[in-house]
Amino acid sequence: MKIHNINLFLGWFILGWVVLDVLFSNITLHTVTGALIGTANVMWYCLIEVQE
């Protein structure tokens, strides 16, 4: 359940950043969004690996 909650949180967090990205269309925001999504993917992968 804990893992699911983290996944849900990350999903909404990233969605929020994508919305901001679309609204402001800022090059800095693009970089931050890319970094956040990359970090979230790595974190999620590590959590799955640790869990198994």
Kinemage of the C-alpha trace (Angstrom):
@kinemage 1
@onewidth
@group {chain A} dominant
@subgroup {mainchain}
@vectorlist {calphas} color= white
{ca met a 1} P 0.000 0.000 0.000
{ca lys a 2} L 2.891 2.305 0.837
{ca ile a 3} L 4.438 1.794 -2.604
{ca his a 4} L 1.083 2.516 -4.274
{ca asn a 5} L 0.766 5.783 -2.344
{ca ile a 6} L 4.261 6.866 -3.379
{ca asn a 7} L 3.477 6.023 -7.003
{ca leu a 8} L 0.224 8.001 -6.833
{ca phe a 9} L 2.020 10.986 -5.263
{ca leu a 10} L 4.748 10.962 -7.913
{ca gly a 11} L 2.152 10.630 -10.655
{ca trp a 12} L 0.215 13.696 -9.494
{ca phe a 13} L 3.441 15.606 -8.799
{ca ile a 14} L 4.711 14.991 -12.339
{ca leu a 15} L 1.282 15.773 -13.812
{ca gly a 16} L 1.333 19.106 -11.988
{ca trp a 17} L 4.760 19.920 -13.428
{ca val a 18} L 3.627 18.986 -16.947
{ca val a 19} L 0.604 21.287 -16.592
{ca leu a 20} L 2.855 24.137 -15.427
{ca asp a 21} L 5.236 23.329 -18.271
{ca val a 22} L 2.444 23.609 -20.842
{ca leu a 23} L 1.032 26.777 -19.270
{ca phe a 24} L 4.302 28.683 -19.019
{ca ser a 25} L 6.281 27.009 -21.823
{ca asn a 26} L 9.531 28.045 -20.156
{ca ile a 27} L 12.863 26.490 -21.209
{ca thr a 28} L 14.032 26.333 -17.577
{ca leu a 29} L 10.792 24.592 -16.622
{ca his a 30} L 11.340 22.108 -19.460
{ca thr a 31} L 14.740 21.234 -17.980
{ca val a 32} L 13.358 20.951 -14.437
{ca thr a 33} L 10.432 18.814 -15.645
{ca gly a 34} L 12.789 16.495 -17.509
{ca ala a 35} L 15.022 16.191 -14.452
{ca leu a 36} L 12.050 15.500 -12.153
{ca ile a 37} L 10.606 12.825 -14.423
{ca gly a 38} L 14.026 11.203 -14.774
{ca thr a 39} L 14.592 11.269 -11.008
{ca ala a 40} L 11.098 9.913 -10.316
{ca asn a 41} L 11.663 7.062 -12.778
{ca val a 42} L 14.982 6.139 -11.138
{ca met a 43} L 13.453 6.332 -7.631
{ca trp a 44} L 10.480 4.212 -8.706
{ca tyr a 45} L 12.786 1.627 -10.295
{ca cys a 46} L 14.888 1.458 -7.112
{ca leu a 47} L 11.769 1.054 -4.945
{ca ile a 48} L 10.525 -1.818 -7.126
{ca glu a 49} L 13.953 -3.506 -6.990
{ca val a 50} L 14.170 -3.153 -3.195
{ca gln a 51} L 10.616 -4.460 -2.793
{ca glu a 52} L 11.288 -7.699 -4.760
